[in-house]
Amino acid sequence: MNPIRVRAPNKFRSLVKVTSLGAITFSAICLYKGNEKFYESVFMPFVRLIPPETAHQLAVFGVKMDLVRPNYQDPETLRTRLLGMTVSNPVGIAAGFDKHGEAVNGLHSIGFGFVEIGSVTPNPQPGNSRPRVFRLNEDKAIVNRYGFNSEGHDVVFERLKKTREESKNRVTLGINLGRNKHSPDAYNDYIQGIKKFSSLADYLVINISSPNTPGLRSMQNKTTLQVLLTEVRKARSSLPSEEQRPILVKIAPDLADEDVLEIVTVVTQKEFAVDGVIVSNTTIDRPSTLKSINAGQLGGLSGAPLNQRTTQLIAKVYKWSEGKIPIIGVGGIFSGQDAYEKILAGASAVQLYTSFIFHGPPVVKRIKQELNQLLKENGFKSVEEAVGKGNDRFL
């Protein structure tokens, strides 16, 4: 006997199609406009079902395709000066999200005031083996041990050059420079980066604080740092004046106070002076408060557990440098209050990473709105007025 086929009435099938199309359209609109409730209740829980590195790659692709465009105009209160440049707001994306310079314009469209890509190494390298990224959902944190996976200077340069040529709006761009794992001359890796990217970048970062490249953090010691900065400054001086960009150093949060003071002393001396410090990179420490089963994974920890530590470190760098060197604060910023506290401690601007991974594009708009409100409530007409005004509170 032939099986009996039961076909749904045409009206029912049509209703299903219309409903499905409506749901897809509604979801697409919510994603594009950055609807925070939709992201929090539907989209981000779904994303967390995807392996972390795959989710990261999909996120970069989505931003690259400019699939998110929140409707928010930065208020005048948030407009600020950073490294001699004016940005519409002091909230940037930290290096590590867009490692290869693929999504610069999309990140700007989402609402970041400035974009930092990288780390970029002179030669292509795959980084460490997978899995190398782990979510700590209960702790609002991430552990990564990427190991400077990079497409190399040449590929990233050509991509950024094309982006610059095709962009209608100029994005304030920082390029984070790293060294190859098996480089015979670490100093030269950074010199190459300065010479390669100065024509494209608005500022350049010397990353000597990632915990995932053997021996890298030892470059933070006084003697090595002095040699490195001497060579880097010499490389910059060899370029045409219009290509001599601000240079920043990114430091680790695991340094002892005496080591931090030593670094501050070096980077503020005339012969070694840099234009700013990024405080800070990920930590190899594992606070006892961590709850996630992934807490024991090797690599650098980022996210909420770093918030207080990095704010205190910003306050120390600001005090010991007497507020003479710009600081970009990064580490555990999930709210406008977090950003505001880092500014009060001494940061001229801040960067997000982990909160962006956990909450998606709407977190950028929310942090800016909350920061703007806090500045107004406390009588500050601009970000610059607030920098360092609460420094003593965090020491």
N, C-alpha and C positions, 0 to 999 in steps of 0.2 A: 504494500500500500504506500502511496505517496504521502509524505508528511503534510499536515495541514498548515498552511502559512497564514498567520494572522497579520494583517497589515493595519498599521495605525491610520485612522481617518486622515484625509488630506488636511483638514483644518487643524488637527492636533500637530501634525508634522510641521505645518507652517508656523504654528505658535511656538514650537520648540526652536525653529530656525530664527524667528524674530527675537525670542527671548535670549538666545545664545548670542546673536549679533548685538543686541542691546547691552548685554553684560560685557562683551568684549570692548564695545565702544566706550562704555562707562569706565572700564578699567584703564583703557588707553588715555582717556581724558584725565583721569585722576593721576596717572603716572606722569603725564606731560606737564600738568600744572603743579605737581609736587604736593598733592593732597596728603597732609600728614597723617590723618586718621586712616586713610586707605593704606598707606605705607606701613603703619604700625600694626594694623589689625589683619591685613591680608598679604601684602607683597613681601615684606621683610621676613615674616614667619615662613613663607614659602622659600625664600632665598636661603634661609638657614638649613633647609633640607638638602641643599646642594653642597658638594665638597668645597671647602673654603677657597682653594686656589681657582677652581673652575668658576665659582661665584665671582671672584675678583676679576677674572678675565672677561666674564659676561658684563660686569659693571663697567669696566673700561670701554668695552665695545658700545654699550648703551650710551655712555656719556659722549664717546667719539661721534656717534651718529646724531648727537644733539636731540635725544629723545625726551629730555626733561628741560622745561623752561618755566620755573616758578615765576609768578607775577609779583615782583617786589622791587620797589625803587629805593635804593639806599638813601637814607636821610643825610642831610648835610652834617649832622653830628658825627657820623661815622667816617666822613672823609678825613683822610690823614696823610701825613708825610712819612715816607719810609725810605731810608737810604737815598734821600735827595729826590725821590719821586712822589707823586701824589696818587693815592689809590682811593677808590670809592668807599672802601671799608677795610678794616684791619684784619679780616678773617681770611686766611689763605689755606690752601691744601698742601699738606706736608709731602715731602719726597717719600716714595714708597708706593703710592697709589698708581700714579702714571709713570712707570719706570722708564718707558721708551719714548715718551713725548708724543703719544698717539691722540690724546684727548684734551689738548690745551684749550681750544676754543669752547668745547662743551663744558669744561669745568668753569670757565669764565661765565658762560650762560647760566649755569646753576646759581651763580651769585658769589663765587669766591672773588675777593679783592685782588688776589695775586695767586699765581700758580707756580709751584716748584716741582720739577720733574726729576727723575733719576732714582737711585744713583746710576750714573753712566760711567762705564769703564772704557779705557782706550781700545782694547780688543774685545770682540764678542766672547762671552763665556756663559755657560748654562746655569751657573749657580749650584747649590747643593741639590742632592737627590730628593725626590718626592717620597712621601708627603713632607711638606716643609712649612705649612701654615695650619694653625690650630685655633679654633674658637674656644674661648672660656666664657660661655654664655652667662653663667651665674655671676661672673665677676666683671662683666662688660669689658672684656679684655681679649687680646689676641697675642699668641706667641708665633713669631715667624723666624725661620732660619733660611731665608732665601739665598743669602750669600752673594749679593750683587749679581744676580742674573741680569745680563745686559746684552743688547744687540750691538753695542760698541759705538764709538765716536762717529764713525762715518755714516752709518745708517741713521742714527738719531739726528745728526747734523742735517742731512738731506731732508729728513721728514720735517724738522723744525723750520728749515729754510723755506720749504714749500708752504708750510702753515703761515709763516710770516708774510709771504708774498700774496697769499690768497685771502688773508684776513682783512675784513673791513674795519674792525676795532682792534687796536693794539692791546694785547694782554700783557700785564706786568709779569715777566717770566724769570724765574730763578732756575738755574741748572745745578744740580747736586752732583759733584764729581767724586768718583770712587777709584780704587786701584784694583788692578787684576790680581787674582789670588796668587798666581805664581810669577808675578812681576819681579824681574831682577833689579829694578830701580824704581822703588815706590815714589820717590820725589818726582821723577820724570813723568810718571803717570798723571800727576796733578798739573805739572807744567804743560803737558800736552793738552789737558782739558782747558786750561786757561787760554791757551793760544787758539784752540779749536773753536770754542763757543763764545768768545768775547764779542764777536760781531752780531750774535743773535740774542744773547742773554741780557737781562737787566741787572742781574747780580749772579754771582757764582759762589757755590758752597764747597768748602773743603771738608769732606766727611771723613773724619778719622776716629769715629766713635761707634761704628756698627760693631756688634759683638760677633758677627757671623763670618768675618774674614780673619784668619789667623794672623796675629801680630799687629792688626790695624790699630787697636786702642793704645798700643805702646807708643804710637806716634804723638800721643798727647803729653808725653814727658817733656820737660823743659828744653833739654838740649836738642832733641829731635825736632820739636816744634819750632825752635828758633831757626834751625837749618831749613826746614820745610818752608816757613814763611819768608825767609830770605830769598829762596829760589822762586817761590810763587810771585812775590812782589817784583823780582827782577824780570820774570816772564811778562808780567803785566806792563811794566815800564817799557818793554821792547816793542809794544804795540802802538799803533797810531792813537793819539790822545782821545779821539772819539770812540775808541773801542776799549778804553780802560775802565772796566766795570768794578763796582763794589765787590769786595771779597769778604765772605763770612766763614767762620769756623763753627762746626757743629760738634758739641761736646756730649759726653756720656753722663748719665745721672748717678753713676756708681762711684764717682771720684770722691776721695776724702777731701775735707775742707782745705787742707794745706795744698792739695793738688789743684783744686779749683782756683785758689788764690794765686798759685804759681802761673797758671794759664792766663788769668786776668792780667797779671803783671807783664807777661810776655806780650800779649796781644794789644796792650796799651802803650808799649814802648815804641818810640818813633821809628826805630829801624825794623821792627817786626809788625807794626800796627796793621790791624785789619779794620774793616768797616762795620763789622757787626758780629754777634755771636748768636747761634741758635741753641736754645736750652729747652729740651735736650733730646737725645736719641732714646732708644729702648733700653730696658734694664735687664741684666742677667740675674738680678735678685728675685726672690720669690717670697713675697710677704706671707706671713703665717695666716692671714685672713682669707687667702684664696680658697675657693670651694670647688672649682672645676676639676674633673679628672684629668684634664690636659695641662694642669698647672706644672707638672713635672717635666714637660717636654723641653728639650734643649732649644735655645734661641733667645731672641729679645722679646721681652714682655712690653706691650703697649696697652693704653687704655686707662680706665678709671683708677686702677691701683697706683698710677703714677701721678695723679693730679696734685695731691698735696706736696709730694716730694719735689716735683718740678717747679711748683710755685715758690717753695722755699729756696730752691737753687737759683731761680731768677732773682729773688730778693738779694741773695748773697752776691751774685755777679754784679747787680746794679749798685749795691753799696760799695763793694770793693773797687769798682771802676769809677765810683763817684758819679754815676749816671752819664758818663762821657761816651759810652759806646752803645749803639742801638742793640736791643735784644729782641729776638723773635721767640716767643714762648710756645712750647708744644709739649703735650703730655696730659692726656685724660680730660680734655675739654668736651663736656657733654651739654653744657648749658651756657647761657649768657652770664650767669654768676661766675662760672669757672673762668670764662674769658676775662671778665671784669677784674677778678682777683689777680690774675696774672698781669694785667695792665697796672693795677695798683702796686703790685710788687716790683714793677720796673720794665715790663715788656712793652715795646712800641707797637707790636703786632702779635698775632697768634696764628697757629696753624692747627688744623684738624686732620685726623686720620681714622682712628678707631671708631669714633662716634659716627663718622660718615659711613663706615662699613656696617655698623649695627643699625643705623636709623635711616640711611639713605639721604638723598638730596634735601628733603624738608628740614633736616637738622640745621642746615646752613642758614636758611631764612629765620628759623626760630631763634638761633643763637644771636643773630644780628638784631632781631627785634628786641629780645631781652636785654642785650647789651646797650642798645640805644635807650631803652627805658631806664636802666640803672644809671647811666651817665646823667640823664636829665634829672632823675630823682635826687641825685647827689650833687647837683649844681654844676656839673661839668658841661661846657658847651662843645667840647671836642675830646677826642681820644687823647690827644697830646697833653691836654690839661690834666688828665688823670694819671699819666705815666709816673709811677714811683710815689704817688701821694699816700700810699698805705704801706710803704716799704717796711717800716719797723714792725708792722703787725705780723709779718711772715718770717721774721728772723728767729 
